[in-house]
């Protein structure tokens, strides 16, 4: 376990090599460094994880202090790493899935004229930052990794910066997530004020003794932490950046939206769960935000025409399920779904990248069609990944995690959140069927060419296997780290009377969505066409495609007032006011210098005028004094 630090050191070294030598490296060498550093990190994580599980009891942890990072009075956070069941799960997902994404990227980015080595340098730094986020033993290190991930996402989303739209998408993602980061920073300040430390283990242990349940301080701290989480995990109301983040290369979308960045908010809430337990109103708000987000994202996914934007909204929806679980107190179910989602969503994004390359970088699904004959392996990957996304029973990994979430929500006495989850499941099946049917069936719109390469099929093949029911055999070691949920306790006590009801409803929603999708999107699609051509249908379609108009709303509420203030203060009236004094001095100087004529008559006249003014002033003072 002493090798734990190497998990993030390897990708950090890869970043330094690629960043310093990028113009002098061939594609093969850059690929070896970028992918190799991730492979070494994944192998180290595997070795450390096995050692940890074999030598640590359930609920235990390993602490590795590297050095004292800073010291300000009694505040002396160490640069240390902490490994427990939760951070081990996150590390395994980041390094494992991240390695296969890097391997696929080495094939996908071949011949890219915008910088092969530059791309992998950003990817390596991204992974190093994410590992620091989940392994840091204090919230200062967590925040450092948090900000590092944000910077790298900006660089990766705007990788093709020559296109102005891509730069704007990167700036939008950076700005919106910074809003959440400010809330997170305030939350950390509040926790430090109340507890005198930012050590994660101490906060988890001492929070119930130090913080008063339901107090204003703990509620405000939980709200601030939630603000940071919704920003990074693209949940309402800071979800607007996620769809536009598709501007980057497809492997970037897989890395950001599957295994790493968007799950950071879920990890934060799970890691600091005692704070949220002490604030039940905020905890319920977490679930409500997840429920609303997953439903809204489902509607938006139904009308998208870009293959990557469909998957982006599906990510928003699935993160909503994780928030739903957190809000219901199903901590372990949320992390389990986080892991399974990383498997099948990485599979879907990488498969979409293969589709995009096969059809000559076309991303409009209505310009594809008939691809199952040309790229059957990718078709199989989409079937398995789409099935997991739609939670098809028993054969896909998504069924086991989503079914567990829905049961926990029901068992915790939140029927409204449960039915929101069911509606979301119905829509997920519908837009998943729509996506697969339009892309792979019907008439071929764009000629596709076959694709091959071991770095193409190997990562897809591994992700395909773990996206089936096989992936559900991987159980995150969360016992003793996160609290047991009500649903689990009911099952242990043999009182889970509604379990089968929940399972049947969930399975019924999944199959009903597929049936509705088949009725709506196969054949001539007369009903869909009629709805799109009607005034009401076109209006809703436009609203959903634009993400429910949140961009326009925020433009009206925040952007335009800011620009107005900027125009009003463009010449800085404060500076202009203070400029009056030097202007008066300059005018006085000009006046006096202009009177330096050398004329005796002029000097005598000036003296006379000065004397008169002085006498008048003295008389006024005398009168006012009486």
N, C-alpha and C positions, 0 to 999 in steps of 0.2 A: 504493500500500500504506500510505501515511501516514494514510489514512482508516480504518484498521483499528479504532481505538478507538471509532468511531461505531457499530460493530455492537452494542455493549452500551450505549452512551450513549443511543441512540434509545429503546429500551424502558425505560431508567431514567428518561428525561424523561417518557415516557408514564405511568409509575408515579407520579411526583411530581405531575403535573397531575391525574391521576384521583384520587389519594389526597387531595389538598388541596381539590379542587372537586367531589367526587363528589355531594354533595347538591344542587348547583346545576346539574348537567349533565343535559341531556336524553339519551335513549337514543341518538339519532343522533349527537350530539356525542361522547358517550363511545365509541361504536363507531368513529368517525373517528379519535379519539386512540389508542384501544387497537389497532385493526387497522392504522391508518396508521403508527404507530411500528414495528410489526413488519414492515410492508411496506418501510419505509425501511431497517430493519436487514437484511432479506433482500437488497434491491438493493445495499446497501453491501457485504455479504458476497460477492455475485456479482461486483461490480466488482473488489474486492480479490482474489478468487480467480482471476479471469482474468488480472489483472496479475501475480499471483504465479506462476502456471503459465507465463506467457509470458517472465518475466524471471528465473526461478530454476531452477537445475539440480536434477535428481532428488536428493533427500536434503538439499537446502538449506533454509534457514529465514530468516525475517525477524524482527528483534527491534526492538520499539518501546518505549523507556523514556519514561514519562510524568513520574514524579517518584520521589524516594526516599520510601518509605512510612514507615519508621521506622528509627532507628539506636540500637542498644544495644551499645556497644563496637565490636567489629569486625563485629557482625551488623547489616547494613544492607540489608534486602530492598527492592528497588525495586518501584514500581507499574508494571510493564511487561508487555507482551503479546508473545507468541511465536507466529508462524505458520509451521507446516510442513505436510507432507502429512496428518498425523494430525489436527491441530487444524483444518485447513481442511475435512477431511471432516466432523468433528463440527460445526463452525460451519455448514456447508451444510445438514446434517440439521436442526439446531436451528432455524435461521432459516427455511429453506424449508418444512419440514413444520410448524414452529410457526406460520408465517404462515397456512397453509391451515386449521390448527386454529382460530386466532383468527378467521379469516373465517367459518368454519362456526359458531363460538360466537356471533358477532354475530347470526346467525339463530336459533340454538337458544335463546339466553337472552332473546329478546324478551319483554317483559311480565313478566319475573321480578320478583317483589315483594321479594326479599331483597337487591337492590342490583346493578343492571346495571354501574354505574361501578366499584363496589367489586370486582366479579368481575374486570373487566379490569385493574384496578390490581394485583391479586394475580398475574394471568397475566403481565403485563409484567415485574414484579419477578422472577418465577420464571425467565423467559427471560434477563433480565439476569444473574441469579446463575449460571445454567447456562453462559452465554457466558464469564463471568469464570472459571469453573471450567476450561473447556477452553482458554482463551486465555492464562491467567496464566502468566508465565515462571518462577515459583517456587512451591514447595509451600505457602507461606503464603497466597498469593492463591488457589491451588487450594482450600485448606481454607476460606477465606472464602466462596468461591462454593459449596463443598460444604455449609456450614452455612446459607447463604442459601437454597439449594434445599430444605433440610430444613424451614426455617421456613415458606417459601411453600407447601410440600406440606401442612403442618399447617393453614394458613389455607384452602387450597383444598379439601382433603378434608372439613374441617369447615365448609364454606361455609354449609350449611343447619344452623347450630348450634342452631336452635330445637328440633330433634329430638335428644334426648339421645344416641341411638345414634350419630348422625353425629359428635358431639363426642368420644365414646369411641373411634370409629374413627380420628379424627384424632390423638387423644392416643396411641393404640396405635402408629400409624405413627411418630409423633414419638419415642416412647420407645424402640421397637425399633431404629430407625435411629441414635438417639443412642448405643446400646450399641456399634454398629459404629464410630461416630465417635470414641469413646474409644480403641478399638483403633488407628484411623488416626492419632490424635494421638500415641500412644505410638510408632508406627512412624516418624513424622516426627522425634520426639525422638531415636530411635536413629540414623536416617540423619544427622541434624545432628551428633550426637556423633562418629560415625565419619568423616564427610566434611567437617565444618566449614562446610557450605553447604546451602541448600535450593533453590538454583538448579537447575531441571529439566535444562537442557542440560549443566551441569557434572556432575550426578549420572549422567546417561546416558553421558557420555564417560568420566568418571573411575572409575565404579563397578568395572569389571573390574580396574583397577590398585590401587585402595585397599582394596576388600573382598576377603576371602579366601573362595574358593568352598567352600561347605558348612560354613562356620564357624558357631558358635553364634549370633554376633551377626547375621550376614546372614540366617540361618534365622529367628531371632526377629523381625527387622525385616520379612521377607517375610510371616510369619504375621500380624503386626499389620496390615500393609497389606491382606492377604487378609480379615481381620476387618472392616475398613472397607468393602471391596468387597462382601462378602456381605450386609452390612447395607443398603447403598444399592441393590444390585441384586436384593434379595429372593431370595437363595439359601440353602440349608440351612447353618446352623440358624436364620437370622434372616429366614426367608421369611414369617412369619406375618402381617405387616402388609399384604401386597399385596392379598389378596382383599377385606379390609375397607376398603381405600382406594377401593372403588367407591362409597362413600357420597357423594362429591362429584358435581357435574354431569358429564355424559358427556364434554364437551370436556376437562375436567380429566383424566379417565381416559386420554384419547388423548394428552394432553401428557405426563403422568407416565409412562405405561406404554409409549409408543411411541418417542418421539424424545429424551427427555431423562433424567429422574431415574434410571430403572432401568438406563440404559446407563452411568451415571457410574462404577460399579464396574469394568465392562469397560474403559472408557477408562483408569482408574487403573492397572490391571494392565498394559495395553498400553503406556502411557506410561513406566512404570517397569520395563519388561521386563528390563533388565540385572540388577536386583536379584533377580528371580525366576529368571532363567537361572543365577545364581550359587547358587541354592538349589533344586536339582532335585527334592528331596522335596516341598517346598511347591508347586512347579510341577505335579507330578503330582497333589497334593492338590486343586489348582484344577480339574483335569479330572475327578477323582473326584466332587467336590462337584457339578459341573455334570451329570454322568451320573446321579447319584442324584436330584438335584432334578428333572431333566426327566422321569424315569420316575414319581416320586411325583406331580408336578403333572399328568401325563397321566391317571393314575387319578382324581385329584380332579376334573378337568375333565369326565370321563365322566358324573358323577352330579349336576352342578350344575343348578339350575333357573332361576337368574337369568342373563339373557343376558350381563350385564357380568361376572359372576363366572366364567363359562366362558372369556371372553376374558382375564380376569385370570390364570387358571391357565395359559392358553396362553402368555401373556407370560412367566410364571415358567419354563415349559418352554423357550421359545426363548432366553431369557437363559442357561439351562442349556447349550444348544448352543454359545453363545458362550464360556462357561467351558470347555466340552469342548475347543473349538478352542485356547483359550489354554493349557490344560494340556498339549496335544499339541505346543505350539510353533508352531501355525498362526496366527500373529499377524495376518497380513493377511486370512486367511479369517474370523477373528472380527470384524474391523472391517467387512468386506464384508457379513457377515450382519447386523451392527448396522444398517447403512444400509438394506438391503433390508427388514429387519424393521420399521424405522420407516415405510417406505412402506405395506406391506400391513396392519400392525397399526393405524396411524392410519386407514386406509380402513375397517377392520372396526369400530373403536370409533365413528367418526363415523357409519357406516352404522347401527350399533346405536342411536345417539342418534336418528337419523331414524325408526327402527322404534318406539322408545319414544314419541316424539311422535305418530306416526301412530296408535298404539293407546292414546292418552290416558294416557301415563306408566306403562303396565303393563310390568313387567320379567320376569315369570314366563313362560318360553317355552311352557309347557303351557297358557297362557291366550291364546296367539296362534294361528297357523295360517292357511293360505290367503292369505298376504299377497302372493304373487308377482303376483297379478292387480291388487291395489290399488296397490302401489308397485313396479312392474317395474324401475325404474332402481336402486333400493336392492337389489333382488334380484340384479341383475347385479353390483353392487358386492360383495355378499356372496359370489357365486360366484367372482369373481376374487380377492378377498381371502382367502376360504377355500381356494381352490385354491393360492394362494401359501403360506398357512400349512401346508397339507398337502404342499407341494412337488410339485405335479403337474408332470410332465416337460415341458420345453421352452417351454411357453406361459406359465409364471408365473415371477416373479423369485425366489421362494423356493426353487425347484428348484436354481438355479445356486449360490446361496450355501450351502444346506444340503448339497448334493452335494459341494461343495468341502471343507466341514468333515469330512464322513464319509471322504472320500478321504485327507485329511491325517492324520486320526486313525489310519486303517489303515496308511498309509505310515510313520508314526512308531512303529509296532510296539506299538500298544495295542488288541489285538483285543477285550478286555473292554469298553473304552470304546466301540468301534465298534458292538458288538452292543447295548449300552445305547442308543446313538443310533438304531439300527434299530428297537428296541422302542418308543422314543419316537415315531419317525416313524409306526409302525403305529397307535399310540393317537391321535396327532394327526389322522390321516385319519378315524378312527372318530368322535371327538367333534366334529370339524368337520362331518362328514356329519350326525350327530345334530342339531347345532344348526341347520343350514340346513334340514333336512327338517322338523323340528318347527315352526320359525318360519314358513316360507314355503309349506309344502305341507299337505295334509290339510284338515280341516274348520276353518272360520273360527270361532274362539272369541270374539274381541273385535272388534267392528266397527271398521274402520280408515278414516281419512279421507285423501284425497290431500294431498300436501305439495308445495310449490313455492317458488321463490325462487332468484335467481342466487347468493346467498351460501350456498345449500344445495347446488345441483348443481355449481357450479364447482369447489370444493375436492374433492368426491367424484370428479368427472370426471378431474381432474389426477392424483389419487392412484390412480385406477383404471388409468390409462395406465401409470404408472411401476411398478405392481404386476404388470404383465405382463412378458413377456420383454424389453420395451423398457427397463425399469429396469436389467436386467443389463448394458446397454451403458454404464452409468455406472461407470467404474472409479476407485475411490479412489486418489489419487496417493501411495501408501505406499512406493514403491520408495526404498530408501536410508534410510527412516525406521524401518521395522520389519524385522527379519531375514527372509530368505527361508526358507520352510519346506522340510522334507524332501521332501514330495510334489511341490512345484514343481521342486525340483532334479532329482528323478527324471524328471519329465516333460521337462525341458530336456535331460537326458542320454539320452532315449529309452529309459528303463528302467522306465517305469510299467506294468509287466506286469499288475498287478491292478486297474488303473483301471476297465476295463470291468466286471469282476466287482463292484466296489463300486457302480458306477452301476446295474447290473442289480438288485442286492440292494436298493438304495435305492428304485428305481422299483417293484420288486415289493412292498416294504413299503407304499408309498403306495397302490398299487392294491388290495392285500390289505385294507388298512384301510377303504377305501371299500366293498369288497364285504362285509366283515364288518358294517360300519355299516348297509348296506342290508338285510342279512339280519336284523339285530337290531332295527332301529328303524323299519322300514316295516311296513305291514300292521297286524295286530292285536298285534304285539310280545308274543306269548305267552311266548317264552323269557325275555325281559327281565322280564316281569311275574311269572313263576314264580320267577325268581331273587330279585327284590325281596321276594316274599312268603315266601321261605324264611328260616329263622333265620340261617343263615350269610350268605346274600346280603344280607339287611337289615342285618346287623352290619357287613359290609364297606362297604355303601353309606353307612351312617351315618358310619363311620370316614373314608371318602374325602371325603364331603361336608364334614366338619369339618376337613379338612386334615390327616388322619392323627393327629388328637388332639394336635397340638403345643401348642395353646393350653391344653388341660387339663393337659398335662405341665408346661409352664412355670408354670402357676398353682400346681401342686403343689410344684414345686421352688423357685420364686422368690417368687411373689406371697404365698402363704399364710405362709411363714416370715417375710417382711418385715412383714406385718400383725401376726403374733404378736409379733415384736420391738417393733413400734410400740406394741402394747397393753401389753406388759410395761414399757416405758419411757415410757408415756404421761404419767406424773407425774414423770418425770425423777428417778430416785433419786439421781443425782449432786448435783443442785441441792438435793434434800431433805437429803442428808448435810451439805452445807455450810451448810444452814439451822440445823444444831444449834447452832453457835457463837452466832449472834444470839439464838437461843431461850434459851440459858444466860444470856446477858447480860441479856436482858429479865427472866428469872426473878430474877436477882440484884438488878436494879434494883427490881423489885416488892417483894422481901423487905426491902431496905434502906429504901425509902421508907415501907413499912408500919411500920417500927420507929421512925420519926421522930415520937414521941408527945409530946415535951416533959416526960416524967416523969423525975425524978431517979433514982427507984428502978429504972426500966427501963434507964437508961444505966449505972448502977452494976452491975446484973446482967449486962448485955452485956459490960462490961469484965471482970468476973470470969470469965465463960465464955471470953472471948478469952484471958485469962491462963492459964487451965487448959489450953486447947488448945495454947497456945504451950509450956508446960512439958512436956506430954506429948510433943509433937513433938521437943523438945530431948532428952528422955530416950531416945526411940526412936533418934534419930540417934547418941547416945552409945553405946548398946548395939550397934547395927549396926556402929559404927566399930571395936569390939573383936572 
